[in-house]
Amino acid sequence: MIGYEKATEKVQEILKNITSYELKDIRNVDEVSKCLTACISSKLLDYAPYFTKIIADACVKCTPKTPEDFCIDYVRVTKITGGNPLNSFVMNGIIVLRNSEGSIKHVDNPKIAVYGCPLNT
């Protein structure tokens, strides 16, 4: 057990010395996107600069007052048929990909929304 504790202390010491970038403001989209670049670039090589900004923007918008309470379930991705990846954007609120069941299809400035079906998460 003592060996593991010593190894943990040594790893913490080494990691402090090899840090390449440290995030100072979690609400700054540019700083967050800089931190995301490595993991996004490995998945979306051609679109990395574009998607890093979009993902950082979504994460910053969903960050609660105490950043430790951040939950990745707050950020959702929905595919909409047609278009291409560069048509992607961040929306506030909820997106429902179903048609409404009644005769009213659109309401400006609603105060209440009533859904006759379960919402997919």
Secondary structure, DSSP 8 states (H G I E B T S, - for coil): -HHHHHHHHHHHHHHHHH-------TT-HHHHHHHHHHHHHHH-TTTHHHHHHHHHHHHHHH--SSGGG--GGG------SSS-GGG----SS----S--SSS----SS-S----SS----
